């Protein structure tokens, strides 16, 4: 099987010849370990392709590590010159300005090169897509207060964000070579949702469903990122037909319960502890946890082996390599 075929087989909830993996590093983890990972895993033809500009430095490392999924950033949009009123507790009476960024030509070229020069699954990653976009503008505390105390304004801001997102997604989904799109919004804390389930269903879910429809209608897979404990809306996500959920934090949710209740429909990407085992365990403990979780979560497919968050610099290099080697098995 190719790497792409393993991912699609797992996402179809069938058993691939080996469990696919997708391990990423956060910014400080990249600074700490990318050079060593490059020397260890980027060799031969892969190094030639990277030096020729056919594969980015980071994706050459990820591919050399054995990742089955390669991320690609895309042209998107952000807030422009947020006025001081957006930092105040009182909800502003107007919407802020926006600005687009990125090149569609460069984006399409990167996707095309990944498809031509690797056998990986190509995932477009949009980490701050909806709810997060709103709290980036207002600040998390202010926007949570808006949801409760100024719902008309909060909904107006959310609808504005979705309108902008849909325009951008329409420009992205038909670019050849894309396999799936990830939309990121952190709805959970370590203990619970950041809002009531009723608020999420009334104010967040409708916009999310519009985004999922554009992605799905283009024949692409819908990937979702949300940190924290989101068990109260897992039935909704199951009902909405998402294909994959990341990062699946074992400190927040019982991942075995998630597999048992939703594993026939949702593929889980993550689950290996970045709060305990990876930073504080031994390489042997990292290896054992990776294999144990892959064994359970990968029953009948539906699992992509990965840490529950991106690897940071507090993870010892030996533990990172133990995880990579376990995944490569």
SERO-4910 file (N, C-alpha, C, O; in steps of 0.05 Angstrom, whole numbers):
BEGIN
 pado doro    nc1    nc2    nc3   cac1   cac2   cac3    cc1    cc2    cc3    oc1    oc2    oc3
  Unk    A     17    -24      0      0      0      0     17     25      0     39     26     13
  Unk    A      9     46    -14     22     72    -12     13     85     14     -6     76     27
  Unk    A     26    107     21     18    121     45    -10    132     42    -27    130     61
  Unk    A    -16    143     19    -43    153     14    -64    131     17    -85    135     29
  Unk    A    -58    108      6    -77     85      8    -81     76     37   -103     69     44
  Unk    A    -60     77     53    -63     70     81    -82     89     95    -99     80    111
  Unk    A    -78    115     90    -96    135    103   -125    131     94   -143    130    111
  Unk    A   -129    128     68   -157    125     58   -169     99     68   -193     98     73
  Unk    A   -154     78     70   -164     53     81   -172     56    110   -193     47    118
  Unk    A   -155     68    126   -161     73    154   -186     90    157   -203     85    174
  Unk    A   -188    111    140   -211    129    142   -237    116    132   -259    126    138
  Unk    A   -234     95    117   -257     79    109   -264     58    130   -283     42    126
  Unk    A   -250     58    152   -254     40    174   -250     11    166   -265     -7    173
  Unk    A   -229      8    151   -219    -19    144   -190    -20    153   -178      1    160
  Unk    A   -179    -44    155   -152    -48    167   -131    -46    145   -130    -63    127
  Unk    A   -113    -25    146    -91    -24    127    -69    -43    134    -71    -56    155
  Unk    A    -49    -46    117    -27    -65    123    -10    -55    146      4    -71    159
  Unk    A    -12    -29    153      1    -18    177    -14      8    184    -26     20    167
  Unk    A    -12     16    209    -26     39    218    -12     64    207     12     68    211
  Unk    A    -27     82    193    -15    107    184     -8    125    207    -19    123    229
  Unk    A     11    143    202     20    162    223     22    190    213     25    194    189
  Unk    A     21    209    231     25    237    224     34    252    249     17    260    265
  Unk    A     60    256    251     72    269    275     83    296    267     99    298    249
  Unk    A     74    317    281     83    344    275     97    356    299     93    347    322
  Unk    A    113    376    294    127    391    315    117    420    316    113    432    295
  Unk    A    114    430    340    108    458    344    132    475    337    154    465    332
  Unk    A    129    502    337    150    520    329    176    516    345    198    514    334
  Unk    A    174    514    372    198    511    388    210    483    384    234    479    387
  Unk    A    192    463    379    203    436    374    217    435    347    238    421    345
  Unk    A    208    450    328    222    452    302    249    464    306    269    454    295
  Unk    A    250    486    320    276    499    325    295    481    339    319    481    334
  Unk    A    285    465    358    303    448    374    312    423    358    335    414    362
  Unk    A    295    412    341    301    385    331    301    382    300    310    362    290
  Unk    A    292    402    285    290    398    257    317    391    244    319    374    227
  Unk    A    339    405    252    365    400    239    373    371    244    384    358    225
  Unk    A    369    361    268    377    333    274    360    313    259    369    293    250
  Unk    A    334    319    258    315    302    244    321    301    214    320    281    201
  Unk    A    329    324    203    336    326    175    360    308    169    359    292    150
  Unk    A    380    309    185    404    293    181    398    263    184    410    247    171
  Unk    A    380    257    201    374    229    207    355    216    187    358    193    179
  Unk    A    335    231    178    313    219    162    312    229    133    299    216    117
  Unk    A    324    251    126    322    261     99    348    253     84    369    266     87
  Unk    A    345    233     67    369    222     54    363    217     24    340    218     16
  Unk    A    384    213      9    382    204    -19    364    221    -36    367    245    -37
  Unk    A    346    208    -50    328    221    -69    311    243    -56    306    264    -68
  Unk    A    302    237    -31    286    257    -17    301    282    -12    290    304    -15
  Unk    A    326    280     -4    343    304      0    347    319    -26    347    344    -27
  Unk    A    350    304    -48    354    318    -74    329    333    -81    330    356    -91
  Unk    A    305    322    -76    280    336    -83    277    360    -65    267    381    -75
  Unk    A    285    358    -40    282    382    -23    301    404    -32    293    427    -33
  Unk    A    325    397    -39    345    417    -47    337    429    -74    344    452    -80
  Unk    A    322    414    -90    312    425   -116    287    442   -113    277    453   -133
  Unk    A    277    444    -89    253    460    -84    227    446    -91    206    459    -92
  Unk    A    228    420    -94    203    405   -101    187    398    -76    163    395    -77
  Unk    A    201    397    -53    187    391    -27    199    411     -7    223    415     -7
  Unk    A    182    422      9    192    441     29    210    427     49    209    403     53
  Unk    A    226    443     63    244    433     83    228    417    105    236    395    112
  Unk    A    207    429    115    191    416    136    178    390    126    179    370    140
  Unk    A    166    391    102    153    367     93    173    345     84    166    321     85
  Unk    A    197    353     76    217    333     72    224    318     97    227    293     97
  Unk    A    225    333    119    230    320    145    207    302    153    211    279    161
  Unk    A    182    313    151    159    297    159    157    272    142    150    250    152
  Unk    A    162    274    116    160    251     99    182    231    105    177    207    105
  Unk    A    206    241    110    228    224    117    223    209    144    231    186    147
  Unk    A    210    223    162    203    210    188    183    187    184    182    169    201
  Unk    A    169    187    162    149    166    157    121    175    157    102    159    155
  Unk    A    116    201    160     88    211    160     73    203    135     84    204    113
  Unk    A     48    196    139     31    189    117     15    213    107      5    213     85
  Unk    A     12    233    124     -3    257    117     16    281    117     31    285    137
  Unk    A     16    296     96     32    320     94     15    345     94     -4    347     78
  Unk    A     21    365    111      5    389    113     13    410     93     36    412     86
  Unk    A     -7    425     84     -2    448     66    -19    471     76    -43    469     79
  Unk    A     -5    494     81    -20    518     87    -32    530     61    -22    524     40
  Unk    A    -53    545     64    -66    556     40    -71    586     42    -69    597     64
  Unk    A    -76    599     19    -84    627     21   -109    630     39   -127    614     37
  Unk    A   -109    650     56   -131    653     75   -134    683     81   -127    699     64
  Unk    A   -145    689    103   -150    717    109   -147    722    139   -147    703    155
  Unk    A   -143    747    147   -140    754    175   -152    781    181   -162    795    163
  Unk    A   -151    789    206   -161    815    214   -140    837    207   -116    832    210
  Unk    A   -149    860    199   -131    882    191   -135    905    210   -157    917    212
  Unk    A   -113    913    224   -113    937    240   -137    938    259   -154    956    258
  Unk    A   -139    918    276   -162    917    295   -163    943    312   -143    950    324
  Unk    A   -186    956    313   -188    981    328   -188    975    358   -193    952    366
  Unk    A   -181    995    375   -180    990    404   -206    981    416   -205    967    437
  Unk    A   -228    987    403   -254    979    414   -256    948    416   -271    938    432
  Unk    A   -241    934    399   -243    905    399   -228    892    422   -230    868    427
  Unk    A   -213    908    437   -200    898    461   -215    905    486   -206    898    508
  Unk    A   -238    918    484   -253    927    507   -275    906    514   -282    890    497
  Unk    A   -284    906    539   -304    887    547   -330    891    533   -343    872    525
  Unk    A   -338    916    528   -363    922    515   -361    914    486   -342    921    472
  Unk    A   -382    901    476   -382    892    448   -382    916    429   -399    934    433
  Unk    A   -365    917    409   -365    940    390   -390    938    372   -401    917    369
  Unk    A   -397    961    361   -421    961    345   -415    959    315   -431    968    299
  Unk    A   -392    949    308   -385    947    280   -366    923    276   -354    913    295
  Unk    A   -364    914    251   -346    892    244   -319    903    235   -318    924    223
  Unk    A   -297    889    241   -271    898    234   -264    894    205   -278    880    191
  Unk    A   -242    906    196   -233    902    169   -217    876    167   -207    866    187
  Unk    A   -215    866    143   -200    841    138   -179    845    116   -180    865    101
  Unk    A   -161    826    114   -141    826     93   -135    798     85   -132    780    102
  Unk    A   -132    793     59   -125    767     49    -95    764     48    -80    784     46
  Unk    A    -85    739     48    -56    734     46    -51    707     32    -68    690     32
  Unk    A    -28    705     20    -20    680      7    -24    681    -23    -39    699    -33
  Unk    A    -11    663    -37    -12    662    -66    -25    635    -75    -16    614    -67
  Unk    A    -46    637    -91    -59    612   -101    -40    597   -120    -41    573   -121
  Unk    A    -25    612   -135     -6    598   -154     15    582   -139     20    559   -146
  Unk    A     26    594   -118     47    580   -102     34    556    -87     45    535    -85
  Unk    A     10    561    -77     -5    540    -63    -10    516    -81     -5    493    -74
  Unk    A    -21    521   -105    -26    500   -124     -1    485   -132     -1    461   -136
  Unk    A     21    500   -135     46    487   -143     56    469   -120     66    447   -126
  Unk    A     54    477    -95     62    461    -73     46    435    -72     57    413    -68
  Unk    A     20    437    -75      3    414    -75     10    395    -98     13    371    -94
  Unk    A     14    406   -122     21    390   -145     48    376   -141     50    352   -148
  Unk    A     67    389   -129     93    376   -125     91    354   -104    104    333   -108
  Unk    A     75    357    -83     72    336    -64     59    311    -76     67    289    -70
  Unk    A     40    316    -94     27    294   -107     46    280   -127     44    255   -130
  Unk    A     63    295   -140     80    283   -160    105    270   -148    115    250   -159
  Unk    A    114    279   -125    140    270   -115    138    255    -88    158    248    -77
  Unk    A    114    251    -78    110    234    -55     85    217    -60     70    221    -79
  Unk    A     81    197    -42     56    181    -44     39    187    -19     23    170    -11
  Unk    A     42    211     -8     28    218     17      0    229     11     -7    236    -11
  Unk    A    -16    229     32    -42    242     33    -37    272     38    -23    279     57
  Unk    A    -49    290     21    -44    319     23    -67    332     38    -90    331     29
  Unk    A    -61    344     61    -81    356     78    -77    386     80    -56    395     89
  Unk    A    -96    401     72    -96    430     75   -103    437    104   -124    428    113
  Unk    A    -87    452    118    -92    458    146    -99    488    150    -84    506    143
  Unk    A   -123    492    161   -132    519    168   -138    519    198   -159    512    207
  Unk    A   -118    527    213   -119    523    242   -138    542    256   -151    534    275
  Unk    A   -141    567    247   -160    586    260   -182    592    241   -180    612    226
  Unk    A   -204    576    241   -223    579    219   -249    593    227   -259    608    210
  Unk    A   -260    590    251   -287    600    256   -288    612    284   -284    636    288
  Unk    A   -294    595    304   -296    605    332   -270    619    340   -271    640    353
  Unk    A   -248    607    334   -222    619    341   -218    645    327   -206    664    339
  Unk    A   -227    648    303   -225    673    288   -239    695    303   -229    718    304
  Unk    A   -261    689    315   -276    709    330   -261    717    356   -259    740    362
  Unk    A   -251    697    370   -237    705    395   -209    715    390   -198    728    408
  Unk    A   -198    711    366   -174    725    358   -179    755    356   -162    772    363
  Unk    A   -203    762    347   -210    790    344   -217    803    371   -207    825    377
  Unk    A   -233    790    387   -244    801    412   -227    794    436   -229    808    457
  Unk    A   -211    773    435   -199    761    459   -218    740    469   -243    743    468
  Unk    A   -207    718    480   -224    695    487   -244    702    509   -267    694    507
  Unk    A   -236    717    529   -254    724    551   -277    742    541   -300    738    548
  Unk    A   -270    762    525   -290    780    515   -310    766    497   -334    771    499
  Unk    A   -300    748    480   -319    735    461   -336    715    475   -360    712    468
  Unk    A   -326    701    495   -343    683    510   -365    699    525   -388    690    526
  Unk    A   -358    723    534   -378    740    547   -398    750    525   -422    752    531
  Unk    A   -389    755    501   -407    763    479   -427    741    474   -451    747    470
  Unk    A   -418    716    473   -436    694    467   -459    693    487   -482    687    480
  Unk    A   -453    700    513   -474    699    533   -489    725    536   -514    724    539
  Unk    A   -475    747    534   -488    773    540   -495    790    516   -513    807    518
  Unk    A   -482    785    494   -488    800    469   -491    781    445   -476    783    426
  Unk    A   -510    762    447   -511    741    427   -517    751    399   -508    739    379
  Unk    A   -531    774    396   -537    784    369   -511    793    356   -506    788    332
  Unk    A   -494    808    371   -469    816    360   -451    792    355   -438    790    334
  Unk    A   -449    773    374   -432    750    371   -440    734    346   -423    725    331
  Unk    A   -466    731    341   -475    717    317   -468    732    292   -461    720    272
  Unk    A   -471    758    293   -463    774    269   -434    770    262   -427    767    239
  Unk    A   -417    770    283   -388    766    278   -383    738    267   -367    735    248
  Unk    A   -396    718    279   -392    691    269   -402    687    241   -389    674    225
  Unk    A   -425    699    234   -435    697    207   -417    710    187   -413    701    165
  Unk    A   -405    733    195   -386    747    178   -362    730    172   -352    729    150
  Unk    A   -352    716    193   -329    699    190   -335    676    171   -319    669    154
  Unk    A   -359    664    175   -366    641    157   -369    651    128   -360    636    110
  Unk    A   -380    674    124   -383    684     97   -355    687     84   -351    679     61
  Unk    A   -336    698     99   -308    701     88   -296    673     83   -283    668     63
  Unk    A   -300    655    102   -289    628     99   -300    614     75   -285    601     60
  Unk    A   -326    616     70   -338    602     47   -327    612     21   -322    596      2
  Unk    A   -322    638     19   -310    649     -6   -283    637    -10   -276    629    -32
  Unk    A   -267    636     11   -240    625      9   -240    596      2   -225    586    -15
  Unk    A   -258    581     16   -259    552     11   -268    546    -18   -258    527    -30
  Unk    A   -286    562    -29   -294    558    -56   -270    561    -75   -269    547    -96
  Unk    A   -251    578    -68   -227    581    -85   -207    559    -82   -189    555    -99
  Unk    A   -209    544    -60   -189    524    -53   -197    496    -61   -180    481    -71
  Unk    A   -222    489    -57   -230    460    -58   -226    447    -85   -222    423    -87
  Unk    A   -226    462   -107   -224    450   -133   -195    450   -144   -191    443   -167
  Unk    A   -176    458   -128   -148    456   -137   -140    427   -136   -142    414   -116
  Unk    A   -130    416   -159   -123    387   -160   -102    379   -141    -83    394   -135
  Unk    A   -105    355   -130    -85    343   -112    -91    344    -83    -78    330    -67
  Unk    A   -111    360    -75   -118    362    -46   -135    337    -40   -153    329    -55
  Unk    A   -129    325    -17   -145    301     -8   -164    308     15   -186    296     16
  Unk    A   -157    327     32   -175    334     54   -168    362     64   -147    373     58
  Unk    A   -187    374     79   -183    400     90   -189    399    120   -210    389    129
  Unk    A   -171    410    136   -174    411    165   -183    439    173   -170    459    165
  Unk    A   -204    441    189   -213    466    200   -209    466    230   -218    447    244
  Unk    A   -195    486    241   -188    486    269   -202    507    285   -202    531    277
  Unk    A   -215    499    306   -226    517    326   -227    503    353   -239    481    355
  Unk    A   -215    514    373   -214    501    399   -239    507    415   -243    529    425
  Unk    A   -257    487    417   -282    490    431   -281    480    460   -299    485    475
  Unk    A   -259    467    468   -258    455    494   -235    464    511   -215    474    501
  Unk    A   -239    462    538   -218    465    557   -209    437    567   -219    417    556
  Unk    A   -192    436    586   -184    410    597   -207    395    609   -207    371    611
  Unk    A   -228    410    618   -250    398    634   -276    397    620   -293    380    627
  Unk    A   -281    414    600   -308    415    589   -308    433    564   -287    444    556
  Unk    A   -332    436    552   -335    456    531   -330    484    542   -335    489    566
  Unk    A   -322    502    525   -319    530    533   -345    545    533   -347    568    542
  Unk    A   -366    532    523   -393    544    522   -413    521    527   -405    498    528
  Unk    A   -438    528    530   -458    507    534   -462    492    508   -458    503    486
  Unk    A   -470    467    509   -477    452    484   -498    467    468   -498    466    443
  Unk    A   -518    479    482   -539    493    468   -528    517    452   -536    522    430
  Unk    A   -509    531    464   -497    554    450   -481    544    426   -482    556    405
  Unk    A   -466    523    429   -450    512    407   -469    503    385   -464    509    361
  Unk    A   -491    490    392   -509    480    371   -524    503    357   -530    501    333
  Unk    A   -530    524    372   -545    546    360   -528    565    345   -538    577    325
  Unk    A   -503    570    354   -487    591    343   -463    582    327   -454    596    309
  Unk    A   -452    559    334   -428    549    321   -434    528    299   -423    529    277
  Unk    A   -451    509    306   -456    486    288   -466    495    260   -456    484    240
  Unk    A   -485    513    258   -495    520    231   -473    529    212   -473    521    188
  Unk    A   -455    546    221   -433    555    204   -414    533    197   -405    531    174
  Unk    A   -408    516    216   -390    493    211   -402    475    189   -388    467    171
  Unk    A   -428    470    190   -441    453    171   -439    464    143   -436    449    123
  Unk    A   -440    491    140   -437    503    113   -409    498    102   -406    493     79
  Unk    A   -389    500    120   -362    495    111   -358    466    103   -346    460     83
  Unk    A   -368    448    120   -365    419    114   -378    412     87   -367    396     72
  Unk    A   -401    425     81   -415    418     56   -398    425     32   -396    410     13
  Unk    A   -385    449     33   -368    456     10   -345    436      6   -339    428    -16
  Unk    A   -333    428     28   -311    409     27   -320    382     17   -308    370     -1
  Unk    A   -342    373     28   -353    346     21   -363    346     -8   -359    326    -22
  Unk    A   -376    367    -17   -386    368    -44   -364    368    -65   -368    360    -88
  Unk    A   -340    376    -57   -317    375    -75   -303    348    -74   -283    343    -88
  Unk    A   -314    329    -59   -303    302    -57   -279    299    -39   -264    280    -41
  Unk    A   -276    319    -20   -253    319     -2   -262    310     26   -286    312     33
  Unk    A   -243    301     42   -249    293     69   -249    317     88   -234    336     84
  Unk    A   -267    316    108   -270    337    128   -255    329    153   -262    310    166
  Unk    A   -234    344    160   -218    340    184   -224    363    203   -227    386    195
  Unk    A   -226    357    229   -232    378    249   -211    377    271   -202    356    280
  Unk    A   -202    401    279   -184    403    302   -199    418    324   -209    440    320
  Unk    A   -200    406    348   -209    420    372   -195    408    396   -197    385    401
  Unk    A   -181    425    410   -169    417    435   -191    413    456   -213    422    453
  Unk    A   -183    399    478   -200    398    501   -221    376    501   -222    359    484
  Unk    A   -238    378    522   -259    358    527   -284    367    512   -298    385    520
  Unk    A   -289    354    489   -313    362    473   -332    338    471   -347    336    452
  Unk    A   -333    322    492   -350    298    492   -380    305    489   -395    290    477
  Unk    A   -388    328    499   -416    335    498   -426    341    470   -450    340    465
  Unk    A   -408    347    452   -416    352    424   -406    330    405   -410    332    381
  Unk    A   -394    309    416   -386    287    399   -409    275    383   -406    268    360
  Unk    A   -433    271    395   -455    261    379   -462    279    356   -470    270    334
  Unk    A   -459    306    360   -464    324    338   -443    320    315   -451    319    292
  Unk    A   -418    319    322   -397    315    302   -401    289    287   -397    288    263
  Unk    A   -409    268    302   -415    242    290   -438    245    270   -437    235    247
  Unk    A   -459    260    279   -483    264    262   -476    281    238   -487    277    216
  Unk    A   -458    301    241   -450    319    219   -432    305    199   -427    316    178
  Unk    A   -422    282    205   -407    266    186   -379    274    182   -368    272    159
  Unk    A   -366    285    202   -337    292    199   -322    266    194   -330    244    203
  Unk    A   -300    268    180   -284    244    174   -262    239    194   -256    216    201
  Unk    A   -249    260    205   -227    256    223   -227    278    245   -233    301    239
  Unk    A   -219    270    269   -217    289    292   -189    288    304   -178    267    308
  Unk    A   -178    312    309   -152    316    321   -156    337    343   -173    354    340
  Unk    A   -141    336    366   -118    319    372   -123    296    390   -106    279    395
  Unk    A   -147    294    402   -155    271    418   -137    269    443   -120    251    444
  Unk    A   -140    287    462   -123    288    485   -131    269    507   -154    271    517
  Unk    A   -114    249    514   -122    230    535   -126    242    562   -139    230    580
  Unk    A   -114    266    567   -118    279    593   -145    292    595   -154    298    617
  Unk    A   -159    295    572   -185    308    572   -208    289    567   -230    292    579
  Unk    A   -204    269    551   -225    250    543   -215    222    544   -191    217    540
  Unk    A   -233    203    550   -226    175    550   -225    166    521   -246    162    508
  Unk    A   -201    162    510   -199    156    482   -210    128    475   -218    123    453
  Unk    A   -209    110    494   -220     84    489   -251     86    487   -263     72    470
  Unk    A   -263    103    503   -292    108    500   -298    120    473   -318    112    461
  Unk    A   -282    139    464   -287    151    438   -286    130    416   -303    129    398
  Unk    A   -266    112    417   -264     91    397   -288     73    398   -299     66    377
  Unk    A   -297     65    422   -319     46    425   -345     59    415   -362     45    403
  Unk    A   -349     85    420   -375     97    414   -376    108    385   -397    108    373
  Unk    A   -353    119    376   -354    133    350   -334    123    329   -332    134    308
  Unk    A   -320    102    336   -298     92    319   -307     80    293   -290     74    276
  Unk    A   -333     75    290   -342     63    264   -348     85    244   -353     79    220
  Unk    A   -346    110    252   -352    132    234   -330    153    233   -323    164    211
  Unk    A   -318    159    256   -298    180    258   -270    168    260   -266    150    276
  Unk    A   -251    179    245   -223    171    247   -209    190    267   -213    214    266
  Unk    A   -195    178    286   -181    194    307   -152    197    300   -138    177    294
  Unk    A   -142    221    302   -114    228    296   -102    240    321   -108    263    328
  Unk    A    -85    225    335    -73    235    359    -73    215    382    -72    191    376
  Unk    A    -76    224    406    -81    206    429    -57    199    446    -61    189    468
  Unk    A    -32    204    437     -9    197    453     -1    221    470      3    243    459
  Unk    A      1    218    495      3    240    514     27    258    510     50    249    511
  Unk    A     21    284    506     43    304    505     44    319    532     61    337    534
  Unk    A     27    312    551     29    324    577     43    307    598     53    316    618
  Unk    A     44    281    592     56    262    611     79    246    598    102    251    603
  Unk    A     71    227    581     90    206    572    112    218    555    135    212    560
  Unk    A    105    234    535    126    244    517    146    262    531    170    258    527
  Unk    A    138    281    547    158    298    560    172    285    584    195    291    590
  Unk    A    158    267    599    168    258    624    173    228    625    185    218    645
  Unk    A    165    213    605    169    184    605    197    177    594    212    195    587
  Unk    A    202    152    593    227    142    581    221    134    552    198    131    545
  Unk    A    242    131    535    237    121    508    221     95    507    204     91    490
  Unk    A    227     77    526    213     52    528    183     56    533    166     43    522
  Unk    A    177     75    551    149     80    558    134     94    535    111     88    530
  Unk    A    149    111    520    137    123    496    130    102    476    108    102    465
  Unk    A    149     84    471    144     63    451    120     46    459    103     40    443
  Unk    A    119     38    485     97     21    494     70     35    491     51     22    482
  Unk    A     69     61    499     43     75    497     35     78    467     11     74    461
  Unk    A     54     84    450     47     87    422     36     61    410     16     61    396
  Unk    A     49     38    416     40     13    406     13      4    418     -4     -7    405
  Unk    A     10      9    444    -15      2    458    -39     18    446    -60      7    440
  Unk    A    -35     44    443    -57     61    432    -62     54    403    -86     53    395
  Unk    A    -41     50    388    -46     42    360    -61     16    358    -77     12    340
  Unk    A    -54     -3    376    -67    -29    376    -97    -27    382   -113    -40    370
  Unk    A   -104     -9    401   -132     -7    409   -147     11    389   -168      4    379
  Unk    A   -137     35    385   -151     55    368   -151     46    339   -169     55    324
  Unk    A   -132     30    330   -130     22    303   -146     -3    295   -145    -12    273
  Unk    A   -162    -14    314   -179    -37    308   -198    -29    286   -213    -10    288
  Unk    A   -199    -45    264   -217    -40    242   -212    -12    230   -230      1    220
  Unk    A   -187     -3    230   -180     23    218   -189     45    236   -193     42    260
  Unk    A   -192     69    224   -202     92    240   -182    105    258   -190    118    277
  Unk    A   -156    101    253   -137    114    271   -112    122    255   -103    108    238
  Unk    A   -102    146    262    -76    156    251    -58    162    275    -65    179    291
  Unk    A    -36    148    277    -19    149    300     -6    176    302      6    186    282
  Unk    A     -7    189    326      4    216    330      3    223    359    -12    211    374
  Unk    A     19    242    367     16    254    394     -9    270    396    -21    277    375
  Unk    A    -18    276    420    -43    290    424    -40    320    419    -60    334    419
  Unk    A    -17    330    415    -11    357    406     15    357    391     29    336    390
  Unk    A     22    379    378     48    380    365     70    378    386     67    387    408
  Unk    A     92    365    377    115    361    395    128    388    401    135    403    383
  Unk    A    132    393    427    146    417    435    174    410    445    181    387    447
  Unk    A    189    431    451    217    427    458    221    414    486    243    406    493
  Unk    A    199    411    501    201    397    527    202    367    524    206    353    544
  Unk    A    197    357    500    199    328    495    228    321    488    239    332    469
  Unk    A    241    304    504    269    297    498    271    285    470    254    271    460
  Unk    A    293    291    457    298    281    430    296    251    428    285    240    409
  Unk    A    306    237    448    305    208    448    276    198    449    270    177    437
  Unk    A    259    212    463    231    204    464    217    209    437    200    193    428
  Unk    A    224    232    425    213    237    398    221    215    379    204    206    363
  Unk    A    246    208    379    255    186    361    242    160    367    236    144    349
  Unk    A    237    154    393    224    130    400    196    129    389    186    108    380
  Unk    A    182    152    389    155    154    377    156    150    347    140    135    336
  Unk    A    175    163    334    177    160    305    183    131    297    171    121    278
  Unk    A    202    118    312    209     91    305    186     72    310    181     53    294
  Unk    A    170     76    331    147     60    336    127     63    313    115     44    304
  Unk    A    123     88    304    104     93    282    114     80    256     98     70    241
  Unk    A    140     80    252    151     69    227    149     39    226    151     27    205
  Unk    A    145     26    249    140     -3    249    112    -10    239    105    -33    238
***
